[in-house]
Every structure is written in structure tokens, then in C-alpha cells.
Amino acid sequence: MQPFVHQAVVDLPPDGDVRGPGGAITLALCGSWEHPPPCPLAPHQTDVERSSGEIRLRTVFVCRPEDETQVRQRIAAALTGQAVTGPDGVERTWSVRGVGPATLRPEERALAARLAGG
């Protein structure tokens, strides 16, 4: 298992829920909101930071190198879908400014090791 990062910048409506895009990623990678660990395809964690009206997401995930492309495609598709209906039945929407690969930061190494089970 190797660590990877995928990042995105999204805009939310004024009453938008920052959990929406991360929830969409979880559904895309895991197939459900809740499941016993580990995540079936790629153990992951999405961190969200709000800055000047935009939302920055960083999804750190671990997977086999041969699964990296599939995981990135699922994350991108989830985000460019621009909506998800939460477990509470409420639809959350956003618009995407950008999405793509990123480099693992030194401060994310411990998280990646934990996700990999190390």
C-alpha cells in the first residue's frame, strides 16, 4: 500500500454544508456512509479547510499502486457530480473550481501510515 493525495477547491452556497464533498468521496470509495474498517478500496481521510469563501479538500488515501488511477477517478467523479444526498436525506451541493493530484505533505505522513495500518 502506498500513500497518495487528491485535492480539490470547491465553492459552497451560502448555506452549504462543508461535509457534502467529503461525504461524496466516501460514498464513491466505500459504497456507503458507514462500514466496518478498513475501507474496501482505499482507506482514506478527507480534511476540509474553509478559506475566503472557498473550500479546500485534501484526501489522503492509501492503496496498491495499480489502484491509484481508479481511486483518483472515483474521487474526481464524486466531486464533479457537485451534489450528494446525505444520510439525513438532505441534498448538499457545491461547484468545483479544480481537482487533481497533490503531493503528500510531511505532516500527513503519520496519517498515511495509520491508514495503511502501520
Secondary structure, 3 states (H helix, E strand, C coil): CEEEEEEEEEECCCCCCCHHHHHHHHHHHHCCCCCCCCCCCCCEEEEEEEECCEEEEEEEEEECHHHHHHHHHHHHHHHHCCEEECCCCCEEECEEEEEEEECCCHHHHHHHHHHCCC
